[in-house]
Amino acid sequence: MQKIKTHDKIPNSKAFNAYKREVFAVPTLADVAARAGVSIATVSKVLSNTPYFSEETRQKVLAAVEAVGYVPNLAARALSSGKTGIIGVVFPRVYDAVFTDPLAQHILEGVEAACIDNGYNLLLSTPYVNSDKPDERYLKLLESGYVEGLIALDNVPRTSIVKPALEKEIPTISIGYGPNPLYVRSDDHGGAKNLMQYILSLGHQHIGIISVDERLNYAISPRMNGLRAAIQEAGLDFEQLPIGCGDFSTKSGFICAQKLLSEHPELTALVCINDRMALGAIQYARSVGRKVPHDLSIVGYDDIPLAQFTDPPLTTINQHGPKLGHRAIEMLLSLLQGETPKSEIIPTELVVRQSSAFLAER
């Protein structure tokens, strides 16, 4: 087999195309044109969906494409038609890498399924979020014209992932609370209120909360307001509830539970703003001999896959992550077709498992 030597120089693009055909047998537009008996320009225009060609010519070109195995260059097609068949999915990296965040993976599951169902490829971007703007690699992606549309998880008050995309008029659907008027998100207020109402229905009144600084994520404020609403409707004083502040991680849940239970040993329940912190709280309770749920009820939020397999299985709120991702793609495809989709809030679901129990059963 002939190999390229590092010191060899290809003098021009024509020579390189000839080399590809000879060595790698890579089909080109010229091969398609020769097979179809038309000009290269005709092939290019047919593949770009340019009108004014007869159906006979179009079918002849498409048959030739299939016969020679030609694969159109997506970047070149984007320049001529604005369509690449690629949807960008942006999950900013703030606390965790996307592949260590179970909720992000759940959402991505729905996004991927919807892309496959509708014949689109998915391009995943995980930009770092700085204090004033996303990182430069992400901004260059937006400038490239490589994506037809964008799905973005936009919950970080520090800076908006979707704002630069909207400024470039890229069709964009947000998952969350950013500045985009077109969004899909879960009912954080309703879910948190339902969770606290459930804990109260079990007879608990000495309740601790493990949350996250509201300035770090837009979803925290509506969840805390939901907890507050349930407490106030029960005639209790929300301001008297001890609150620990974590960072979404299992480790922070462990540390917060340690602090809360050390300072408030009378607590009979911990309500955690996400599942990973709830799992950390369970680990701490076990380490000091407090049985869950016999001595202490612990509940979470998100219903990540691990929630049903922990010991004991975790009571939590299901955000329906795959549905969020799937619905976001449906809305984006509608937008790409010139329609105006309606923003949507997805109802949550209380999932009762064995980490919570009636106070009388302690």
Buried (B, 14 or more C-beta within 10 A) or exposed (E): EEEEEEEEEEEEEEEEBBBEBEEEEBBBBBBBBBBBEBEBEBBBBBBBEBEEBEEEBBEBBBEBBEEBEBEBEBEBBBEEEEEBBBBBBBBBBBBBEBEEBBBBBBBBBBBBBBBEEEEBEBBEBBBEBEEEBBBEEBBEBBEEBBBBBBBBBBBBBBBBBBBBBBEEEBBBBBBBBBEBEBBBBBBBBBBBBBBBBBBBEBBBBBBBBBBBEBEBBBBBBBBBBBBBBBBEEEEBEBEEBBBBBBBBBBEBBBBBBBBBBEEEEEBBBBBBBBBBBBBBBBBBBEEEEBEBBEEBBBBBBBBBEBBEEBEBBBBBBBBBBBBBBBBBBBBBBBBBEEEEBEEBEBEBBBBEBBBBBEBEEB
